[in-house]
Amino acid sequence: MKKLTLLLLCLVLLFSISFSKTVTLNYLEVMTSPERTKLLKDMISKYEKENPDIKINLISPPYEQADQKATLMLNTNQKLDIVEIRDYTLKQFVNNGKLEDLSKYFENWKDAEDLTAVAKKAAYTLDNKPYLVPQCIFIKALFVREDVLKQNGINTLPKTIDELIDIAIKITDPSKNQYGFTWRGKSSEFKYSDLFASAEVENIKNEKYIYSTEKEFFNTEDYKRGMEKYIKLFKEAVPKDGVNWGFNEQINSFVSGMTPFLIQDSDAIPLINNLMDENKYTVIPIPEGPHGYTYLDYGFTGVGIPSYSKNKIEAWNFIKWLNSPEQNGYFNEHYGALPVHKSTYENNEHFKNEKYAAYGKEMVSEKYIFKTYPLDSERWPGWSQIHEVDMQNLLLGNTELKRVLKKWEAYWN
């Protein structure tokens, strides 16, 4: 009898162990930084406490090597269950057959309907299928030093791009080291010139991309007029060394009060708040163009499931938890990017703050038409450097606008 009882107990124990086996999920992070990694680890710990049968192994390579690491691990089918994806790595991973089509998961995900319009565009970027769940959105708004404007006799905020240019020029006084606009001369500076110049071109509204291999706008009178306004802004409202400014110079110029207008993503807000009194500035939607709207490009990151993962259900359960309105709001509140759910802007006090509210308004207003760049084009990798060199020569008077626009037109065609 005792032997039988012991045998039964052993069987029960083995049975319970087999059904409570811990599943380990390998999660590759690519947007790595010490603060972000710590944030993710804290959230993972919370999930593991709520789900004791799940263990999540966060892999955090150095930022500079992260995309290369993701490509290597996916292409060699290394053990991965969750992978972070950037807007410009998505197509590569899908073309290689390394990402799961998440359509069947989205169908039963109650929070999918709550995604902002921009987040939905991000999710369905390729073939109108969701290969990722968007996690962070990056778009631009206008930062304004109202105190500097008032000191210079300006008591109204610009509603149009032309008004922005006029105010910036009006308050510029080099003898007082006072300039009107915070320039971007280095690193993706084309996004700034495109914002000003493309607003003049009504036909872009019907195109998929800001640039297209089928039809270009560089050599049109409308785009040329927009570029002329942008060049005028530089020559009359920006210090000459602004041609070399990158992100750090932009922030320093704005914080010091040298320039009262700055166009930046939301992740600049926490940094600026640490450097100056946050009551001295506000953030408003980008002023509209002459046709009543403005084109805004958007960037995004998200998380997906490798097509060869053996733990897809468990991976999805974690992903939908991590990107629920509550958790995604918490993550982006501390990270600085924009959340992906409409309800977050309504329920999370942090994003009801006027500075973040500007981005929320852009995402629901018909005045803003979101366009991305053709990141999958073979012409894309070399574009940033070509544009930067041409713009510098143009602003320094070493070449003519007409010649540059013809060159860009030929490059994309």
C-alpha positions, 0 to 999 in steps of 0.5 A: 500500500505504501509503495502504491501511494509513493508511486502515485505521488511520484506520478502526480509530481511528474505530471505537474512538472510536465505541465508547468514547464517554464518557457523561455522567450529570447527577445532581441532589442535593437534600440539599445541604451542603458536607460531603455534596457533597464526600462524593458528589464523592469517591465519584463520582471513585472510580466514574469511575476504575473506569468511565472511559467514564462521566462524572457531572456532580453538580448541587448547588443550595443546600439551600433551593432544591433541591426547587424546582430538582428540580421545575423540571428534571423538569417541563421535561424538562431533562437529568437522569439521576439525581435525589435524591428525598425522602419528601414529593416522591416522589408529586408526581414520580410523579403527573407521570410524571417517574420511571421505574418501577424494577421491572425493575431491582430484579428483577435487583438482587442487593442488593434482598433485603438491604434492611431492612424499613424501606428496602423500605417506602420503596422501595415507598411508591407503588402497591407499585412501586419508583420510587426506591432508598432511600439514607438512613433516618431513625428515632428512638431514645432517647439517654441520659446514664447518668452524669447518671442515676447522679448522681441515683440511677438505675441502670436504663434505661427499658424502657417509656414509662411508666418513661421518664416516671417517671424523668424526673419523679423526677430533675427538680429546678429548683433544681439546673437538673436536668430529666428530658426534652429537649423538642421545641417547634418544627419537627415537634414533632408527631412527639414527641407522636405517639410518646407518644400513639399508643402508647396506641392499639392500633387504629393497628396496622391502619392505613396511616398514623398519621393517616388521612382514613378514621378518626381517633384524636385524640378517643378515650380512648386517644389522650387518655390518651397526650396527658395523659401527654405533658403531664404529662411537660412540666409535671413534667420540662421547663423552661418555655422547653422549649416553644420548643426546636428541634433546637439547644436539644435538643442543647445541653440534652443535652450540658450534662447539664441533661436526660439523655433525648433522642429523636433521629435517628442523624444527631445522633450525630456532632454530639454526639460532637464536643461531648462525651465519647461514653463519657458517653452511650448510645443505646437503642431507644425504650421500648415502649408499654402494648400491648408495642409502639411506633409509629415514623415514618420518613423517607427519601431515595433516588435515581431515574431520570427517565422521559425520561432517555436513559441509563437503563442507565448511570444504573442501573449507577451507582445500584446501585453507589452503593447497594450495601451497601459504598458505602451503608454508607460514605456513611451512616457519614460522613453520619450517616443510617442505611444501607439494607441489613441486612448493613451492620449485620453487617459495617460496624464503624461500625454495630456500635457500640452507638449505631447498633445501637439503630436496627438493633434497632428495624428488626428487632424486632416491638416497633416498628411503622413508620408514615409520615404521609399526605404526599400529603394536601392537609391535610398542608402546613398541619398542622405549623404548626397542631399547633405553635400548638395544642400551645404554647397547650395546654402554656401553659394557654391552651386545653383538651386536649378542645377541641384534640383535637376541632379536630384530628379535624375538621381531618383529616376 
